[in-house]
Amino acid sequence: MMRKALQRYGAALGAGALRGIHGSAGAALEHELEPAATKKKLGLSVVFLFLPCVATFGLGTWQVKRRDWKAELLDYKRKRLEQDPVPLALAMVDDTSSSSNGESALEYRRVVCDGVYDEEKSIFIGPRMKQLFGSSQRGYYLVTPLLPASSSDMQPAVLVNRGWVPAAWREDFEKGVVTPTLDERFHQDKIKTGTWWRTWWKGKPTMEISPAKGAVTVCGVVRKSENPSMFVPLNVPEQGQWFYFDVPAMLKAVGLPENSPYIEAVGSSPGTDDKITFPVPKEIEDFVRTSLMPNDHLTYAFTWYTLSAATTYMAFKRIREKPVKPLKNFR
């Protein structure tokens, strides 16, 4: 009896020792496998955590470069616009001889040209809003071919943006009125909109039409086609619908050669609001004014760099946190 009891006790000790050995081996193997899995998870976490940091830093750097590019572009425009105006024919000869691309070399150069407006082929670009009479007014830019006054004139035909006109001008033009008349409703409605007009205006605002009969002299800035945003509708030349400046298409529509220059007339400010002369040409400052000025790009860059710093801090904080190991069930 005693012998059998000792045999059973020895077998139990052997089994316990074997389980202990197997348990230790399993724990050691599990301990060796855990770092590999942890490293793999940590690598993916680092990628996803630092991806916003890199992206926002790149956007900030891009805004800084955009700011430098915008500042250089505006300086280039100002230097060109500060030059004295020259005859268009002379400017075309000089710039064509000094550049492989004569058309682009002329841009933002002030020129003077003479000729006669072909009123019947006018184009209205818009609608465009303009601040007049104390509020935003709806109107269009009037673009008209300027033909040489005589056959001996060395100056080529020019497409001229004469300036902003009220919407009533286009309505009259569509009715067959070549030289539109001033619509009294344009300013009468504005006088009736509020009592403040009686305080600020001693008399009724007056408007005049800039005479365009016979030969005229135009001082303007050479420009190229406009780059519309994705929200601007496409032009429909067949229906007379023009929403943005497309120089090749406009030249084709009015029958001018494809290499004809396009200029935008410039003038001083409209003056006092009690007397406006239409068309209202652009001012020099309009050519160096953009929707985003260089300082705006710096503001955007500061915002992106701030986001990059914040996301970097959160990423490092998340990585340094010690993972909590789950509790194991003991038997």
C-alpha positions in Angstrom: 0.0 0.0 0.0 2.8 2.4 1.0 4.7 1.5 -2.2 1.8 2.4 -4.4 1.3 5.7 -2.6 4.9 6.7 -3.2 4.7 5.8 -6.9 1.6 8.0 -7.3 3.3 10.9 -5.5 6.4 10.6 -7.7 4.2 10.6 -10.9 2.4 13.7 -9.7 5.7 15.5 -9.1 7.0 14.6 -12.5 3.8 15.8 -14.2 4.0 19.1 -12.3 7.6 19.6 -13.2 6.8 18.9 -16.9 4.0 21.4 -16.8 6.2 24.0 -15.2 8.9 23.4 -17.9 6.3 23.7 -20.7 4.8 26.8 -19.1 8.1 28.5 -18.8 9.0 27.7 -22.4 5.6 29.0 -23.6 6.0 32.2 -21.7 9.5 32.7 -23.1 8.3 32.1 -26.6 5.4 34.5 -26.1 7.8 37.1 -24.7 10.0 36.8 -27.8 7.0 37.1 -30.2 5.4 40.2 -28.5 8.1 42.7 -29.5 7.9 41.8 -33.2 4.1 42.3 -33.3 4.5 45.5 -31.2 7.1 46.9 -33.6 4.9 46.2 -36.6 1.9 48.0 -35.0 4.1 50.9 -33.9 5.5 51.3 -37.4 2.0 51.7 -38.9 1.0 54.0 -36.1 4.0 56.3 -36.8 3.1 56.5 -40.5 -0.6 57.5 -39.8 0.3 59.8 -36.9 3.0 61.8 -38.8 1.3 61.9 -42.2 -0.8 65.0 -41.2 2.3 66.6 -39.8 4.2 66.3 -43.0 1.2 67.3 -45.2 0.5 70.5 -43.2 4.2 71.4 -43.2 4.3 70.9 -46.9 1.3 73.2 -47.4 2.8 75.9 -45.3 6.0 75.8 -47.3 4.0 75.9 -50.5 2.2 79.1 -49.2 5.6 80.7 -48.5 6.7 80.0 -52.0 3.4 81.3 -53.4 4.0 84.5 -51.4 7.4 85.0 -52.9 6.1 84.3 -56.4 3.2 86.7 -55.9 5.4 89.4 -54.6 7.8 89.1 -57.6 4.8 89.2 -60.0 3.3 92.3 -58.5 6.7 94.0 -58.5 7.0 93.1 -62.2 3.6 94.6 -62.9 4.3 97.8 -61.1 7.6 98.3 -62.9 5.9 97.8 -66.3 3.0 100.1 -65.4 5.3 102.8 -64.1 6.9 103.1 -67.6 5.7 106.0 -69.8 3.2 105.0 -72.4 4.5 104.5 -75.9 2.8 104.2 -79.3 1.5 100.6 -79.7 3.2 100.1 -83.1 6.6 101.1 -81.6 6.0 98.8 -78.5 5.2 95.9 -80.7 8.4 96.3 -82.7 10.7 96.8 -79.7 9.3 93.9 -77.6 9.1 91.5 -80.6 12.7 92.1 -81.4 13.8 91.5 -77.8 11.8 88.4 -77.1 10.9 85.2 -78.8 7.3 85.7 -77.7 6.3 89.2 -78.7 2.7 88.8 -77.4 3.6 87.8 -73.8 6.4 90.4 -73.7 3.9 93.2 -74.3 1.7 92.3 -71.3 1.3 95.1 -68.7 2.9 97.6 -71.0 1.1 101.0 -71.2 0.6 101.9 -74.8 -1.2 104.7 -76.8 -3.2 104.0 -80.0 -5.5 105.9 -82.3 -8.4 104.8 -84.4 -12.1 104.6 -84.8 -14.4 102.4 -82.8 -16.5 99.8 -84.7 -19.5 100.1 -82.4 -21.6 97.5 -84.2 -19.2 94.7 -83.3 -19.1 95.5 -79.5 -19.0 92.7 -77.0 -20.3 92.8 -73.5 -18.4 90.7 -70.9 -20.2 89.9 -67.6 -22.1 90.6 -65.6 -19.6 92.3 -63.4 -20.3 94.3 -60.3 -19.0 97.8 -59.6 -19.2 100.1 -56.6 -21.1 103.2 -57.7 -23.6 105.6 -56.1 -22.8 104.0 -52.7 -23.7 100.5 -53.6 -22.8 97.6 -56.0 -24.2 98.0 -59.4 -24.6 95.3 -62.1 -23.1 95.9 -65.4 -20.7 94.7 -68.1 -17.3 95.5 -69.6 -17.6 97.0 -73.1 -15.1 95.6 -75.6 -15.0 97.2 -79.0 -12.6 96.9 -82.0 -10.5 100.0 -82.7 -9.7 100.2 -86.4 -7.0 102.4 -88.0 -8.3 105.8 -88.9 -6.6 105.6 -92.4 -5.1 103.0 -94.6 -1.7 104.6 -94.3 -1.7 104.1 -90.5 1.0 101.7 -89.4 -0.9 100.7 -86.3 -2.8 97.4 -86.5 -6.4 96.9 -85.5 -6.8 96.6 -81.7 -9.4 95.1 -79.4 -10.1 97.5 -76.6 -11.8 97.0 -73.3 -13.3 100.4 -72.9 -14.5 100.0 -69.4 -17.6 99.2 -67.3 -21.1 100.2 -68.4 -24.5 99.8 -66.8 -26.6 96.7 -67.7 -29.0 99.1 -69.6 -26.3 99.5 -72.3 -26.5 95.9 -73.3 -30.3 96.0 -73.3 -30.2 98.9 -75.7 -27.5 97.3 -77.8 -29.6 94.1 -78.2 -32.5 96.3 -79.3 -30.4 97.7 -82.2 -29.2 100.9 -80.5 -25.6 101.2 -81.5 -24.8 104.1 -79.1 -26.8 103.3 -76.0 -28.6 106.1 -74.1 -28.4 106.7 -70.4 -31.2 104.9 -68.6 -32.7 107.2 -65.9 -33.8 104.1 -63.9 -30.1 103.4 -63.3 -29.8 106.2 -60.7 -33.4 107.1 -60.0 -34.0 103.7 -58.3 -30.9 104.3 -56.2 -32.2 107.7 -55.0 -35.5 106.1 -53.9 -33.9 103.2 -52.1 -33.2 105.2 -48.9 -33.6 108.5 -47.3 -29.8 108.8 -46.7 -29.5 109.9 -50.4 -31.3 113.2 -49.5 -28.7 113.8 -46.9 -25.6 113.1 -48.9 -26.8 114.3 -52.4 -27.7 117.9 -52.9 -28.9 117.2 -56.4 -29.7 114.2 -58.6 -26.6 112.3 -59.8 -25.8 112.9 -63.4 -24.2 110.6 -65.9 -22.5 111.2 -69.2 -21.5 109.1 -72.2 -17.9 109.3 -73.3 -17.9 110.5 -76.9 -16.7 107.9 -79.3 -17.5 109.5 -82.6 -14.7 109.8 -85.1 -11.0 109.2 -84.4 -10.1 108.7 -80.7 -6.9 108.3 -78.8 -6.8 105.4 -76.2 -4.3 104.9 -73.5 -4.4 101.3 -72.2 -2.5 98.3 -70.9 -1.8 95.3 -73.0 -3.4 92.2 -71.5 -4.1 88.6 -72.4 -6.9 86.1 -71.8 -8.5 85.8 -68.4 -8.2 82.6 -66.4 -11.7 81.9 -65.1 -12.5 79.9 -62.0 -14.4 76.6 -62.2 -17.6 78.4 -61.2 -17.6 80.7 -64.2 -19.8 79.5 -67.1 -18.4 78.8 -70.5 -18.6 81.5 -73.2 -21.2 81.0 -75.9 -20.1 83.3 -78.7 -22.9 82.2 -81.1 -25.5 83.6 -78.7 -23.5 86.6 -77.6 -22.9 85.3 -74.1 -19.5 86.3 -72.8 -18.7 85.6 -69.1 -14.9 86.0 -69.2 -12.1 87.4 -71.4 -11.0 84.9 -74.1 -8.9 87.0 -76.4 -8.6 84.5 -79.3 -12.3 83.8 -79.3 -13.2 87.5 -79.1 -10.9 88.4 -82.0 -12.5 85.7 -84.1 -16.0 86.9 -83.1 -15.3 90.5 -84.2 -13.4 89.5 -87.3 -9.9 90.7 -86.4 -6.6 88.9 -87.1 -5.6 86.3 -84.5 -2.4 88.2 -83.7 -4.2 91.5 -83.0 -3.3 93.0 -79.6 -5.9 93.4 -76.8 -5.7 96.3 -74.4 -7.7 97.5 -71.5 -8.3 101.3 -71.3 -7.0 103.0 -68.2 -8.1 106.3 -66.6 -8.3 108.1 -63.4 -10.8 107.4 -60.7 -14.5 108.1 -61.7 -14.4 111.2 -59.6 -17.2 112.4 -57.5 -20.2 110.2 -57.5 -22.4 113.0 -58.6 -21.0 112.8 -62.1 -20.0 109.5 -63.8 -18.8 109.2 -67.4 -19.5 105.9 -69.1 -17.7 103.7 -70.0 -15.7 103.8 -66.7 -12.2 102.6 -67.5 -10.0 100.7 -65.1 -7.5 102.4 -62.9 -3.8 101.5 -62.7 -4.2 100.0 -59.2 -6.7 97.5 -60.6 -3.9 95.7 -62.5 -1.9 95.1 -59.3 -4.8 94.1 -57.1 -5.5 90.4 -56.7 -7.9 88.3 -54.7 -5.0 87.1 -52.6 -2.2 89.5 -51.8 1.3 88.4 -50.6 0.5 88.9 -46.9 -2.6 86.7 -47.3 -0.3 83.8 -48.2 1.8 84.4 -45.1 -1.4 84.2 -43.0 -2.2 80.8 -44.6 1.4 79.6 -44.1 1.3 80.5 -40.4 -2.0 78.5 -40.1 -0.5 75.4 -41.8 2.7 75.6 -39.7 0.7 75.9 -36.5 -1.4 72.8 -37.5 1.8 70.9 -38.3 3.3 71.7 -34.9 0.1 70.7 -33.1 -0.2 67.4 -34.9 3.5 66.7 -34.3 3.1 67.2 -30.6 0.1 65.0 -30.4 1.9 62.3 -32.5 4.9 62.2 -30.1 2.7 62.2 -27.1 0.7 59.3 -28.4 3.9 57.2 -29.2 5.4 57.8 -25.8 2.3 56.5 -24.0 3.0 53.0 -22.5 0.6 50.4 -23.7 -1.5 48.8 -20.9 -1.1 45.0 -20.9 -4.3 43.0 -20.4 -4.6 40.9 -17.3 -4.2 37.1 -17.7 -6.5 34.6 -16.1 -4.9 32.4 -13.6 -6.1 28.8 -13.1 
